[in-house]
Amino acid sequence: MPTYEYECNKCSHRFEVFQSMKDEALKLCPECGGEIHRLINGGAGVIYKGGGFYCTDKGLPRSGKNTQAPAASEKKPAPAPCAACKKAESGACGAA
C-alpha cells in the first residue's frame, strides 16, 4: 500500500497517510478541519538487485574489454635495471 502526502488549504499542515489505492482521498485536515488536497510526489526510487547493473560488477564489461586486474601469473615482470643508468625500475631510463 502506498503512502500519500496531503496538505491543508487553510493551515498548510502537511501529513502522510498510509492507505490503499482503492481508498478515497481524505477531505478534512486532522489539525483544523479545513479542506485538504493530495500532493503529487515522485514515488519510490528504483532499486536494482542482482549483478550486471554496475560497471564494477563481475558480469560482462561495458566497454567490451576485460576490466579486471590481471592475475599474479599474468603480470609482466619488472624490467631489469639499465646497465648505463640503473633507472629502469622507475621507468625513467631513456637509454633502452
N, C-alpha and C positions, 0 to 999 in steps of 0.2 A: 504494500500500500504506500502511496506517495505522501510526502509532506507538503502541504500547501501553505503559502505565506499570505497573510491578509493585512490590510491597513485600514484604519478608521478614517472616514472622511471628515469627522468632527474633531477628534482629539489627536489624530495622527499616531495613535497607538499601533505598533506593529507586533504581530504574533504569528506563530506557526501552529498548524493543526495537522495531525496525522490522521488521515481519513481515506476511505475507499474512493476509487474513481467513480463509483456508482452513486455516492452520496451527493446531495445537493450542496451548492456553495453556501457558506454561512452568510447571514444577512445582518446580524447585530453585533456590535462591539461588546466584549465582556467587561470592559472598563467603564464606559459611559452610556452604552446602549444605543449609540449612534449607528448610522449606516456604514457598512464596510464594503470593500472591494478586494477581490483576489488579485495578487500581484503575479506577474509572469516572471519566472526565473529561468536560469539556464539549465536547470535539471541536474542530473547526476553526471559526473565525468565518466569517461570510458576507461575501463580497467583491462589491460592486456594481460592475459595469463598464458603461460607456456613459452616455448622457445621460438626463436625466429623473428622477434619483433624489434630487436635492438642490434646495432652493428657489433656490439661486444659479445653477442651470443655465439655459441659454437656451431650454429646452423650454417647455412650457405652464406658466404660473404657477399656483400652488396656489390663490391667492385669487380667481382669475378676472380680476384687474386686471393691467394692464401694470406689472411691477415694474422694468423697465429705465428708466434715466435718459433724459429726453427728449433728442433730438438738438440740436445747437447751433442749428439753424434753428427748432426748436420752442420754445426758451426765450423766456420773456417778457422784454421789455426792462426795464431798471431804471427805477423811477419818477423822474419829473423832480423836482428839488428844489422844495419848497413855497416860494412867494414870501414867506410870512409868517415862517417859522422856519428854513428851509434844513435840515431834519432828515429829509427824505423818503428820503435814501439809507439811513439806518439803520432806517427803518420806525417811528420814534418819533413821527412827526408826527401829531397828533390833529386838526389843523385841516382836513384834507382830507375 
